[in-house]
């Protein structure tokens, strides 16, 4: 399985860290098999393990191409990177394509932020899941407000050319910023070149956003037209007489989307129920951790 979270070119003085995917507390699993199903998610424990292994390096280059993700996890990652900076490490962040939502304030932990001419940054109010009664909902609201006031706003203001009122206006409106606009509001450097990054956006996550640019919508539309599966998955129900497929570098692309619709529907219903239970337990744990560390 290809991962979009990777340390490269690690030496005794410098390392490159790529965050190419959705920021989550743990990797998603298939509830039927227990196996990891996403190749575009950054696991928090994986991140901590890799970061701790770097030691006292002089420079960390952070390359971001992420649609965002979990705000509590991003806040914890910021704390980890701040501790790395306390060791004397200089962090340089590069927006290789997209830095949205939680990834947008995560990158502000860097000493220097670099964007390409075609980079996009999205800022908005923090979001999360909540399951339970009014008291449970209020706990979530309080935690999100605390994240915004004590983590997000200070991170943005650390390199802002505008005042806090303008920052909050951008956040409230779910603002998608070009590299030129980022340079107008923040102390960032725009490199005089374009960057072609690996697509890493999730259509499910983007469904939660209100003002997605047409350029990204077009990418999502293209991704939704074809579903890719590995060669190993072409067994059992996926018989050759039921599908039309062609071979390319990433496996077989299925062109008939009516395969196993009934089974898929049952699987979705079960997954929804399990996700609700899992999200409630996970949210309570994250809230407790965040409160205890505040």
KAVENWO-V410453 format. One record per backbone hydrogen bond with DSSP energy under -1.0 kcal/mol. CO is the residue of the C=O (numbers start at 1). NH is the residue of the N-H. Records with the same first field share a line. If there is no record, write none. Layout:
# KAVENWO-V410453
CO=NH + NH
This chain:
# KAVENWO-V410453
4=20
6=18
8=16
13=58 + 59
14=11
15=61
16=8
17=63
18=6
19=65
22=42
23=70
28=37
30=34
35=30
40=22
42=24
43=47
44=48
45=49
46=50
47=51
48=52
49=53
51=54
55=57
58=90
59=15
60=92
61=17
62=94
63=19
64=96
66=100
68=23
70=74
71=75
72=76
73=77
74=78
75=79
76=80
77=81
78=82
79=83
80=84
81=85
82=86
84=89
85=88
90=60
91=111 + 112
92=62
93=114
94=64 + 96
97=120
98=66
99=122
100=103
101=104
102=106
103=107
106=109
107=110
112=93
113=189
114=95
115=191
116=119
120=99
121=177
122=101
123=175
133=137
134=138
135=139
136=140
137=141
138=142
139=143
140=144
141=145
142=146
143=147
144=148
145=149
146=150
147=151 + 152
148=153
151=155
152=156
153=157
154=158
156=159
157=160
159=187
163=167
164=168
165=169
166=170
167=171
168=172
169=173
171=174
175=123
177=121
178=182
179=183
180=184
181=185
182=186
185=161
186=188
189=115
191=193
193=117
202=206
203=207
205=208
206=209
213=217
214=218
215=219
216=220
217=221
218=222
219=223
220=224
227=254
229=252
231=234
233=235
235=238
237=239
239=242
244=255
246=253
248=251
251=248
252=229
258=261
260=264
261=265
262=266
263=267
264=268
265=269
266=270
267=271
268=272
269=273
270=274
271=275
272=276
273=277
274=278
275=279
276=280
277=281
278=282
279=283
280=284
281=285
282=286
283=287
284=288
285=289
286=290
287=291
288=292
289=293
